[in-house]
Amino acid sequence: MLDSIPLFPGLPGGPELLIVLLIIVLLFGANKLPQLARSSGQAMGEFRRGREEIEDELKKGAEEGEGDDEEEDETEAEAEATETEAENKQ
């Protein structure tokens, strides 16, 4: 039978995380880790704020679009009423 190879082997466990942390400390140094964590946290916060702004704009655009449809319906109804009145007068 064919053995399937998983595309995502899973999350790293304890020993793998220790090795990754050791490599990070060696690359950046122990003194730079707090600065690295702070800057990555700030970047994540900016990303979250940008995403929320875009979501708000999309919601406002959808609400305005619905309002425009209602106004068009009212305008069409008024036009039909005016046409009906004109026909009745004739």
Secondary structure by P-SEA (a helix, b strand, c coil): cbbbbbcccccccaaaaaaaaaaaaaaccccaaaaaaaaaaaaaaaaaaaaaaaaaaaaaaaaaaaaaaaaaaaaaaaaaaaaaaaaaac
